[in-house]
Amino acid sequence: MRSDAVTDDLAASAPEAARRQRGRREILLRVASAVILAPLGLWAVFTGGLALALATAACGVLAAFEWTRMASQSKQLWVNATLVAVMGTSAATAVFLAPGGLEIVAMVALTGCAAACVVAAIGKASVSSVAFGAIYTCLPFGCFIWIREAPPNGQLFLLAVLAIVWTTDVAAYFAGRGFGGPLLSPRDSPNKTWTGAIGAVVCAGLAGAAVARSSGGDFFHWLLFGVGVSIIGQCGDLIESRFKRLYGVKDTSGFVPGHGGILDRLDGLMAAAVAVALVLRYLPQLAPGFGGAAAG
């Protein structure tokens, strides 16, 4: 009896040990990816110009591939290949034309959406999924470049948005794993908790305050800016989780080890980029230190 009990205990603990090992591997992969990609991203944003445009356009093309693979609902190779080409071209075009104005980015996104819908209708793919995906994989990347090139403080704002979104991701992950608590949205994501979300908002607010201290901006204004960007970024994360659950996939791809795909990694940043670009363009008084210079 004693030997049987010991055997049962070992068998019961085996799945738990395997889960812990997978968790450690996931953390190591996440850290390794961040160590490699984060400095490259910061360098590209700091440098701007062609380096940032090429990197952002590449992300847009990969995002178009991931969305088509996940959501087109077509088994025909020519349909999916054409959708990737149309949506990827739209994203890259928006990126390179973004310095000309946010309205140009919107027009490119709408044009790409119309073209993709025609392809989807002819190829009997899901027109509604393709229509949303064409906007979703184009507009945020154009907004990202527009923020960077918008005078006079585009570089500061884009670096600040990156810092706030990354702080949100890290704080939510570790606060959620460390403290647990009730789930934030059980239907969309079984791993996100209210504890993680609140911890992320607090840390993002502090990141905004740190930007204020380093740039000489208004402390309270940047604090609220950080909180707002964090909430929008987390909403973008939840929306992406909803799509993956809707289309029955765990990750959009495996392009980013430990994170999944480009859409998995950039979902919060994409939502934040669109929101911040709209604020800078149409409500600059809400953006600390930006003034009215984003009118171009």
LUMLUMKOL-839435 format. One record per atom (N, C-alpha, C, O, CB): x, y, z; residue in one letter. Coordinates in steps of 0.2 Angstrom, whole numbers, plus 5000, padded with zeros to 4 digits. Glycine has a CB too. Layout:
% LUMLUMKOL-839435
XYZA ...
This chain:
% LUMLUMKOL-839435
500449945000M 500050005000M 500450065000M 500350114996M 499550005006M 501050065004R 501450125005R 501750134998R 501850194996R 501950115010R 502050084995S 502350094988S 501850114983S 502050164979S 502650024986S 501250094983D 500750114978D 500550194979D 500450224974D 500050074979D 500550214985A 500350284987A 500950324984A 500750384981A 500250294994A 501550304985V 502150344983V 502050354975V 502250404972V 502750314985V 501950294972T 501850294965T 501350344962T 501450374957T 501750224962T 500750344965D 500250384964D 500450454964D 500250494960D 499550364968D 500750474970D 500950544971D 501450564966D 501350624963D 501250544978D 501850524964L 502350544958L 502050554952L 502150594948L 502950484958L 501550504950A 501150514944A 500750574944A 500750614939A 500650454943A 500450594950A 500050654950A 500450724949A 500250774947A 499650664957A 501150714952S 501550774952S 501850784945S 502150834944S 502050774957S 501850734941A 502250734935A 501950794930A 502350834927A 502250674931A 501250794929P 501050844925P 501150914927P 501350964924P 500250844924P 501150924934E 501350994937E 502051004936E 502251064934E 501150994945E 502550964936A 503250974935A 503350994928A 503751034926A 503650914937A 502950954923A 503050974916A 502751044915A 503051074911A 502650924912A 502251064918R 501951134917R 502451184919R 502551234916R 501251144921R 502751174925R 503251214928R 503851224923R 504151274922R 503551194935R 504051164920Q 504651164916Q 504451204909Q 504851244907Q 504851094914Q 503851194907R 503651234901R 503651304902R 503751344898R 502951214898R 503351324908G 503351394910G 504051424911G 504151484909G 503051404917G 504551384913R 505251414914R 505451424907R 505851474905R 505651364918R 505351374902R 505551384895R 505251444892R 505651484888R 505451324891R 504651454893E 504251514890E 504551574892E 504651624888E 503551504892E 504751584899I 505051644902I 505751654898I 505851714897I 505051644909I 506151604898L 506751604895L 506751634888L 507151674885L 507151544896L 506251604884L 506151624877L 505951694876L 506151734872L 505651574873L 505451714881R 505251784881R 505851834882R 505951884879R 504751794886R 506251814887V 506751854889V 507351864883V 507551914882V 507151834895V 507451804880A 507951804875A 507751844869A 508051884866A 508051724873A 507051834867S 506751874862S 506851954863S 506951994859S 506051854860S 506651964869A 506652034871A 507352064871A 507452124869A 506352044878A 507852024874V 508552054874V 508752064867V 509152114866V 508952004877V 508552024862I 508752034855I 508352094851I 508652134848I 508751974851I 507752084852L 507252134848L 507152204851L 507152244847L 506652094847L 507152204857A 507052274860A 507552324859A 507452374857A 506952264868A 508252304859P 508752354857P 508652374850P 508752434848P 509452324859P 508552324846L 508452334838L 507852384837L 507952434833L 508352274834L 507352374841G 506752414840G 506852484842G 506752534839G 506152394844G 507252494848L 507352564851L 507852594846L 507752654845L 507752554858L 508352564843W 508852594839W 508452614833W 508552674830W 509352544837W 508052574830A 507652594824A 507252654825A 507152704821A 507252544821A 506852664831V 506452714833V 506852774834V 506752834832V 506052704839V 507452774837F 507852824839F 508152854832F 508252914831F 508452804843F 508352814828T 508652834821T 508152864816T 508252914813T 509052774818T 507552824816G 507052844811G 507252834804G 507652794803G 506852924812G 506952874800G 507152864793G 507052794790G 506552764791G 507852884792G 507452784785L 507352724781L 507352654785L 507052614784L 507952714776L 507852654790A 507852594795A 507252584798A 507052524798A 508452604800A 506952634801L 506252624804L 505752604799L 505352564801L 506052684808L 505752634794A 505252624789A 505252544786A 504752514785A 505252664783A 505852524785L 505952454782L 505752404788L 505352354786L 506652444780L 505952414794A 505752374799A 504952374800A 504752314801A 506152394806A 504652424800T 503952434801T 503552404795T 503052364796T 503752504802T 503852414789A 503452384783A 503552314784A 503052274782A 503852414777A 504152284786A 504152214786A 503652184791A 503352134790A 504952194788A 503552214797C 503152194802C 502352194799C 501952154800C 503152244808C 502252244795G 501552254792G 501452194787G 500952164787G 501552314788G 501952174783V 501852124778V 501852054782V 501352014780V 502552114774V 502152044787L 502151984791L 501451984795L 501151924795L 502651974797L 501252034797A 500552044800A 500052024795A 499551984797A 500452114803A 500052044789A 499552034784A 499551954783A 499051924782A 499752064777A 500151924782F 500251854782F 499851814787F 499451764786F 500951824781F 500051834793E 499751804799E 498951814799E 498551764801E 500051834806E 498751874798W 497951874798W 497651834793W 497151804794W 497851954797W 497951834786T 497651794781T 497651724783T 497151684782T 498051804775T 498251694786R 498251624788R 497751614793R 497451554793R 498951614790R 497651654797M 497151644803M 496451654801M 495951614803M 497351684809M 496251704797A 495551724797A 495251724790A 494651734789A 495551794799A 495651714784S 495351714778S 494751664777S 494251674773S 495851714772S 494851604780Q 494351554779Q 494351524772Q 493851494770Q 493651574782Q 494851534768S 494951504762S 495451454761S 495951464764S 495051564756S 495351394758K 495851344757K 496251354750K 496651314749K 495551274757K 496051404746Q 496351414740Q 496951454740Q 496951504743Q 495851444735Q 497551424738L 498151454739L 498151524735L 498451564738L 498751404736L 497951524729W 497951584726W 497551644729W 497751704729W 497651584719W 497051624732V 496651674736V 497051704742V 497151764743V 495951644739V 497351664746N 497751684752N 498351714750N 498551764753N 497851624756N 498651694744A 499251724742A 499151794740A 499551844741A 499651684736A 498551804736T 498351874733T 498251914739T 498351974739T 497851864729T 497851894744L 497651934750L 498251954754L 498352014756L 497251894755L 498751914755V 499351934758V 499751984754V 499952034757V 499851874759V 499751974747A 500052024743A 499752094743A 500052144744A 500152004736A 499052094743V 498652154743V 498752194750V 498952254750V 497952144742V 498652154755M 498652184762M 499352204764M 499452254767M 498352134767M 499852164762G 500552174764G 500752244760G 501152284763G 501052124762G 500552244753T 500752304750T 500452364753T 500752424753T 500552294742T 499852364755S 499452414758S 499852434764S 499952494765S 498752394760S 500052394768A 500352414775A 501052444773A 501252494776A 500552344779A 501452414768A 502052444767A 501952514763A 502352564765A 502452404762A 501452524759T 501352584756T 501152644762T 501452694761T 500752584751T 500752624766A 500552664772A 501152684776A 501252744778A 500052634776A 501652644777V 502252654781V 502652714777V 502852754780V 502652594782V 502752704771F 503152744767F 502852814765F 503252864764F 503452714761F 502152814765L 501852874764L 501652914770L 501452974770L 501252864760L 501752884776A 501552914782A 501752984784A 501353024787A 501752864788A 502352994782P 502653064784P 502153114780P 502153174783P 503353074782P 501853104775G 501453154772G 500753164775G 500453214773G 501253124765G 500553124780G 499953144784G 499553084786G 499653034783G 499553194780G 499253094792L 498853034794L 498253024790L 498052964789L 498553054801L 497953074786E 497453064782E 497653014776E 497252974773E 497153124779E 498253024774I 498552984768I 498552914770I 498352864767I 499253004766I 498752894777V 498852834779V 498152804779V 498052744777V 499052834787V 497652844781A 496952814782A 496652794775A 496352744774A 496452864785A 496852844770M 496652824763M 496952764760M 496652724757M 496752884758M 497552754761V 497952694759V 497552634762V 497452584759V 498652694761V 497452634769A 497152584772A 496452564769A 496252504768A 497052594780A 496052614768L 495352604765L 495452574758L 495052534756L 494952664765L 495952604754T 496052574747T 496252504747T 495952454744T 496552614743T 496652484752G 496852414753G 496352374755G 496252314753G 497452404758G 495952394759C 495352364762C 494852344756C 494552284755C 494952404767C 494752394752A 494252384746A 494552334741A 494152284739A 494152454742A 495152334740A 495452284735A 495452214738A 495352164735A 496252304734A 495652214745A 495652144748A 494952114748A 494852054747A 495852154755A 494452154749C 493752134749C 493552104742C 493152054742C 493252194751C 493752134737V 493652114730V 493952044729V 493551994727V 493852164725V 494552034731V 494851974731V 494451914735V 494351864733V 495551974733V 494351934741A 493951894745A 493251874742A 493051814743A 493851924752A 492951914740A 492251904737A 492351854731A 491951804730A 491951964734A 492851864726I 492951824720I 493151754723I 492951704720I 493451854716I 493651754728G 493851684730G 493451654735G 493651604738G 494551694733G 492851684737K 492451654742K 492751644749K 492651594752K 492151584740K 493151694751A 493451704757A 492951744762A 492451764759A 494151734757A 493151744768S 492651784773S 492851864771S 493351884773S 492851764780S 492351894768V 492451964766V 492452004773V 492852054773V 491851984762V 492051994778S 492052034784S 492752024788S 493052074790S 491452014789S 492951964788S 493651954791S 494251994788S 494652024791S 493751884792S 494151984781V 494752014777V 494652094777V 495152124777V 494651994769V 494052114777A 493952194777A 494252224784A 494652264784A 493252214777A 494152184790F 494352214796F 495152204796F 495552244798F 494052174802F 495352144794G 496052124794G 496452174789G 497052194791G 496252054791G 496252194784A 496552244779A 496752314783A 497252344782A 496152254773A 496252334787I 496352394791I 496752384797I 497252424798I 495652424793I 496652324800Y 497052304806Y 497752304805Y 498152314809Y 496752244809Y 497952274799T 498652264797T 499052314794T 499552314791T 498752194794T 498652374793C 498952434789C 498952494793C 499452524794C 498552444783C 498352514796L 498352574799L 498752584805L 499152634805L 497652584802L 498852534809P 499352544815P 500052554813P 500352594816P 499252484820P 500252524808F 500952534806F 501152604803F 501652634804F 501152474801F 500652624799G 500652694796G 500652744802G 501052794802G 500152704791G 500252734807C 500152774813C 500852784816C 501052834819C 499652754817C 501152724817F 501752714820F 502352764817F 502652794821F 502052644820F 502352754811I 502852804807I 502652874808I 503052914809I 502952774800I 502052884807W 501752954807W 501952994814W 502153044814W 501052964806W 501852954819I 502052984826I 502752994826I 502953054829I 501852924832I 503252954824R 503952964824R 504153024820R 504553064822R 504352904821R 503853034814E 504053094810E 503653154811E 503853204808E 503953074803E 503153154816A 502753214817A 503153264821A 503453244827A 502153194821A 503253324819P 503653374823P 503253404828P 502653404828P 503953434818P 503553434834P 504253434835P 504553374839P 505153364840P 504553494838P 504053334842N 504253284848N 504053214846N 503953174850N 503953304854N 504053194840G 503853134838G 504353074840G 504053024843G 503853124830G 504953084840Q 505453034843Q 505253024850Q 505252964852Q 506153064842Q 505153074854L 505053074861L 504453034862L 504352984866L 505053144865L 503853054858F 503253014860F 503252944858F 502952904861F 502753054856F 503552924852L 503652854850L 504052814855L 503852764857L 503852854843L 504552844858L 504952804863L 504552804869L 504652754872L 505652844864L 504152854871A 503752854877A 503252794876A 503052764881A 503452914878A 502952794870V 502352744869V 502652674870V 502352634873V 502052754862V 503252664867L 503652594867L 503752584875L 503552524877L 504252594863L 504052634878A 504152614886A 503552604889A 503552554894A 504552674889A 502952634888I 502352624892I 502052554890I 501852524895I 501852684891I 502052544884V 501752474882V 502152414884V 501952364886V 501652474874V 502852424884W 503252364886W 503252364894W 503152304896W 503952384884W 503152414897T 503052414904T 502452374906T 502352334911T 503152484907T 501852394902T 501252364903T 501252284902T 501052254906T 500752394898T 501652264897D 501652194895D 502052154901D 501852104903D 502052184889D 502652184903V 503052154908V 502652154915V 502652104918V 503752184909V 502352204917A 502052214923A 501452164924A 501352134929A 501852284925A 501052164918A 500452124918A 500652054919A 500352014922A 500052134912A 501152034915Y 501351964915Y 501651934922Y 501351884925Y 501951954910Y 502051974925F 502351954932F 501851974938F 501851934942F 502951994933F 501452024937A 500952034943A 500451984942A 500251954947A 500652104942A 500251964936G 499751914936G 499951844938G 499551804941G 499451904928G 500551824936R 500851764938R 501051754945R 500951704949R 501451744934R 501251814948G 501451814955G 500851824960G 500951794965G 501851874956G 500351854958F 499851864963F 499151834961F 498751824966F 499651944964F 499051814955G 498451774953G 497851824954G 497851884952G 498351714957G 497351794956G 496651834957G 496151814951G 496351774947G 496851904956G 495651854951P 495051834947P 495251854939P 495651904938P 494451874948P 495051814935L 495151824928L 494851894925L 494351914927L 494951764924L 495251924921L 495051984918L 494551974913L 494052014913L 495652024915L 494651924908S 494151914903S 494151834902S 494551814897S 494251954897S 493851794906P 493851724905P 493751704898P 493951654895P 493451694910P 493251734895R 493051714888R 493551724883R 493651684878R 492451754886R 493951774884D 494451794879D 495151774880D 495551744876D 494451874878D 495351774887S 496051754888S 496051714895S 495851754900S 496551804888S 496151654896P 496151624902P 496751634907P 496751614913P 496151544901P 497251674905N 497851694909N 497851764911N 498251774916N 498451674904N 497451804909K 497551874911K 497051884917K 496451864917K 497351924905K 497351924922T 496951934928T 496852004929T 497252044927T 497351894934T 496452024934W 496352094936W 496952114940W 497152174939W 495652094940W 497252074943T 497852094947T 498352114942T 498752164943T 498152034951T 498452074937G 498952094932G 498852154928G 499252194927G 499052034927G 498152164927A 497952224923A 498052294927A 498352344925A 497252224921A 497852284934I 497952344938I 498752354939I 498952414939I 497652334945I 499052304940G 499852314941G 500152344935G 500552384936G 500152244943G 499852324929A 500152354923A 499952424922A 500452464920A 499852314917A 499352444924V 499152514924V 499552564929V 499852614927V 498452524925V 499652534935V 500052574940V 500852584937V 501052634937V 500152534946V 501152524935C 501852534932C 501852574926C 502352614925C 502052464931C 501352574922A 501352614916A 501352684918A 501652734915A 500852594911A 500852704923G 500852774925G 501552794928G 501752854926G 500352774930G 501852754931L 502552774934L 503052784928L 503452824928L 502752714938L 502952734923A 503352744917A 503252814913A 503752844911A 503252694912A 502652834913G 502452904910G 502752954915G 503053004912G 501752914910G 502752944921A 503052994926A 503752994925A 504053054925A 502852974933A 504052944924A 504852944922A 504952974916A 505553014916A 505052864922A 504552974911V 504653014905V 504653084906V 505053124904V 504152994899V 504153104910A 504053174912A 504753204916A 504953254914A 503453184917A 504953164920R 505553184924R 506153184919R 506553234920R 505753124930R 506253144915S 506853144910S 506753194905S 507253214902S 506953074907S 506153214903S 506053264897S 505853334900S 505853374896S 505553234893S 505753334906G 505553404909G 504853414908G 504653474908G 505953454906G 504453364906G 503753374905G 503353384912G 503653374917G 503453324901G 502653394911D 502253394917D 502153324920D 501953284916D 501553434915D 502253324926F 502253254929F 501553224929F 501453164927F 502453254937F 501053264931F 500353234931F 500053224924F 499753174923F 499853284935F 500253264920H 500053254913H 500253184910H 499953144907H 500253314908H 500953174911W 501253114908W 501053054912W 500952994909W 502053124909W 500853064919L 500653004922L 499952984920L 499852924919L 500553024930L 499453024918L 498853014915L 498952984908L 498552934906L 498353074915L 499453014904F 499552984898F 499752914898F 499552874894F 500053024894F 500252894903G 500452824904G 499852784905G 499852724903G 500952824909G 499452804910V 498852764912V 498452744906V 498152694905V 498452794918V 498252804902G 497852794896G 498152744891G 497752704888G 497652864893G 498752754889V 499052714884V 499052644887V 498952594883V 499752734883V 499152634893S 499152564896S 498452524895S 498452474893S 499352564903S 497952564897I 497252534896I 497152524889I 496852464887I 496752584899I 497352564884I 497152554877I 497552494875I 497352454871I 497352614873I 498252494877G 498652434875G 498352364877G 498352314873G 499352444877G 498152364883Q 497852304886Q 497152284882Q 497052224881Q 497652314893Q 496752334880C 496152324876C 496352294870C 496052244867C 495752384875C 496952314867G 497152294860G 497352214861G 497252174857G 497752334858G 497652204867D 497852134868D 497252084869D 497252034866D 498252134875D 496752114872L 496152074873L 495752064867L 495452004865L 495652104878L 495752114862I 495452104856I 495752054852I 495452014848I 495452174852I 496452054852E 496852004848E 496651934851E 496651884847E 497552014848E 496651924858S 496451864861S 495751844858S 495651784857S 496451864868S 495351884858R 494651874856R 494651844848R 494351794847R 494151934856R 495051874844F 495051854837F 495351774837F 495151734833F 495551894833F 495951764841K 496251704841K 495751644843K 495751594841K 496851704845K 495351664848R 494851614851R 494351604846R 494051554845R 494551644858R 494151664842L 493551654837L 493851614831L 493451574829L 493451724835L 494451614829Y 494651574824Y 495051514826Y 495251474821Y 495151624820Y 495051494832G 495351434834G 496051424834G 496251364832G 494951384831G 496451474835V 497151474835V 497451494842V 497151534845V 497451514829V 498051464844K 498351484850K 498851544848K 498851594852K 498751424853K 499251544843D 499651594841D 499551614834D 499351564830D 500451574842D 499651674832T 499551694825T 500151664820T 500051654814T 499551764824T 500751644823S 501251614820S 501851604825S 501651604831S 501551664814S 502351584823G 502951564827G 503551614826G 504151594827G 503151494827G 503451674823F 503951714821F 504351744827F 504951754826F 503651774817F 504051754832V 504351784838V 504451724844V 503951714847V 504051844841V 504951694845P 505051644850P 504751664857P 505051714859P 505751614850P 504351624860G 504151644866G 503551684866G 503151694871G 504651674870G 503351714861H 502851764860H 502251744855H 501751764856H 503051834859H 502451704850G 502051684845G 502151724839G 502751714836G 501351694847G 501751764836G 501851794830G 501951874831G 501951894836G 501251784825G 501951904825I 501951984825I 501352014829I 501452054833I 502052004818I 500751984827L 500152014830L 500151994837L 499852034841L 499551984826L 500351934839D 500351924846D 500851964850D 500651994856D 500651844847D 501351984847R 501852024851R 501652104850R 501852144855R 502552014848R 501352124845L 501252194844L 500552214845L 500352274844L 501452214837L 500152174847D 499352194847D 499252254852D 498952294850D 498952134850D 499552254858G 499452314862G 499752374859G 499452434859G 499752304869G 500352374856L 500752424853L 500352454847L 500252514846L 501452414851L 500052414843M 499652434837M 499052474839M 498852524836M 499352374833M 498652454845A 498052484847A 498352554850A 498052604849A 497752444852A 498852554854A 499152614857A 499352664851A 499252724852A 499652604861A 499652644846A 499952684841A 499352724837A 499352784836A 500352644835A 498752684836V 498252714833V 497952774837V 497752824835V 497652664831V 497852754843A 497552804848A 497952864849A 497752924849A 497452764855A 498652854850V 499052914851V 499052954845V 499153014845V 499752884853V 499152924839A 499152964833A 498553004832A 498553064830A 499252914827A 497952974834L 497353014833L 497353074838L 497053134837L 496752974834L 497553064844V 497653114849V 498053174847V 497953234847V 497853084856V 498653154844L 499153204842L 498953244836L 499053304836L 499853164840L 498553214832R 498253244826R 497653284827R 497653344825R 498153194821R 497253264831Y 496553294832Y 496453324839Y 496053374840Y 496053254830Y 496853304844L 496753334851L 497453344854L 497553314859L 496253284855L 497853384851P 498553384853P 498553414860P 499053404864P 498953434849P 498053454863Q 498053484869Q 498053424875Q 498253444880Q 497453524870Q 497853364873L 497853314878L 498553274878L 498653234882L 497353264876L 498953294873A 499653254873A 500153304877A 500253354874A 499853244866A 500453284882P 500853324886P 501453344882P 501853304880P 501153284892P 501553414881G 502153444878G 502153444871G 502653464868G 502753404880G 501553414867F 501653414860F 501353474857F 501553494851F 501253354858F 500853514860G 500653574858G 500153564852G 499853514851G 501153624856G 500153604847G 499753604841G 500153584835G 499953604829G 499353664840G 500753564836A 501253554830A 501153494826A 501453484821A 501953554832A 500653454827A 500453394824A 499953404818A 499653354816A 500253334828A 499853464816A 499353474811A 499453454804A 499053454800A 499153544811A 500053434803G 500253414796G 499953344794G 500053324789G 500953414795G 
